[in-house]
Amino acid sequence: MLSSEVPVRRRAIPTPALPAGAADFTEAWLANRRLSAHTRAAYRRDVAGWLGWCADVAADPLRAQFLHVNAYARWLESTPNARSGKPLTPATVARKLSALSSWYDFLVKLRAVETNPVTGADRPHVDRDHSATIGLTPEEVNALLTVADRATGPTAARNRVAVALLVDLGLRVGELVSLDVGDLGAERGHHSVRFTGKGGQARRRALTPSASAAVHDYLALRASAAGVPVHLLTGALLVTSTGARLDRHSVFRLVRRLARAAGIPGWARLSPHSLRHSFATTARAEGVPLEDVQDAMGHADPRTTRRYDRDRHNLDRDPAYAIWAARSRRRG
């Protein structure tokens, strides 16, 4: 090194602490991935469920075989869930095993286990062309919005924002409740909102005029109650009467309560995801290209978007009509 050169100090990169036990691996695994807070919590529950089952049957999760995973999957499929009273659906079991497989892949990379036992397991078959979620017709969505618009009370303005964002943007419930006031903005003449989607992907969406108006009215009421200008509001976008962040269970109850008041059949089985399905179906029915709907919903695979489109088998949309019409025009 020349005498005139100044040695450059490099910041030492801390070595990640290796976990000591099976439970500790979960946090190391989650810290190693770009995930939204909602996805992180769901994965943590999925692994915790597996570890709890292993403890009950006296199985070492670090020495588990595919036979253990098979037994766990069959147990999930046959055991009533504490919340619903019914066994989990094949799609939910498959999702849990997918999270577990990712966890074991991480352990294999750390050489904590030799192989991933989920790889050889018998996973439930999931029909990629069908979803068990109940969707709403455009008329039912309108009825639900009408009930929300006519509602009064201290939470009415907040509820209108929640429903507007679910209906107009097709957000996941986890994305909705994770929104902060600071996520709102304006881009190229559009009112917009930024958020972290599934897989930790940073995303942005345009607010429709009705959603933007609902947000404006709600924040104006909050600012007035707090005695501050709107631009000084911080924290969660949707809050409870105590100022806490609205949780996903409250949104589930809200959707069902509004649907019941709107006279929508099957209201007790609806969920915020029902509005996400309706968003996809309506967008495709209005001629929005599949790739644009896919981008809006944050789907990595277009087949997932197609599952949400309940009207995809409608013969009115058969491309044969478009081909026939074009041929007729050419033939004069």
C-alpha angles and dihedrals in degrees: 000000000000116000091240092058119098114219112242115229112221119207109243114243108227115237111239113247109248114231120250101208143019094270092049091056090067095066092044089051093048092047089054094058135068102238138153117248090251094051091045091054092047093051091047090054092047094054092041089055091054093047090049091052091048090052091051093053094038094244123148106231090207090059098037121137131207088264089064091050091049091051091049092050092050089048091053091049094051105035118088112243115242092230102043101022089229132098116262118270120251089251092056092046090049090051092051091050090048090056090046091051091053089050091052092046087059091050091051090054089052089047090236088128130020099224141010107254092199091065093073096036125114103250121196116263112248119197104227090197095059138055127194092212114112113235130201130235118238088254092054091048089052091050091051091049091049091055090049092049093051095047120110134195138079095302099040096096092047091048091052089056092049093050094043092054092046094047102037099036102026092227122178112248090243090054091048098052092043093061118116128200088246090061090072118093148133128260127180093337095316127114102229145179129213124206144153111262133196113312092025091284115160108230140174132200135187118247115231117232091256094048091046091051091049091051092047093051093046095049091046090056092047092049092048092050091049093045094234136109116268092247090062094059113112140173128040118010095217114043139172125239088272093052095254121136113271110249131221094251090059090053090051090053091046094054093049093045092052092044091052091050089049091054094242112165115239092022091150091063097047124107138178086268088064088067090049089055090049090051092056095044094048093045092053092044088055090054100258107157116253093241091055092051089047091053092046092052095044096238118161092199123048089213088069090054091050090056089059092052101088092179096055093108093051107127090217085075096049106135088221088080093054092048092048092048092050092049091049091053092050093050090051 
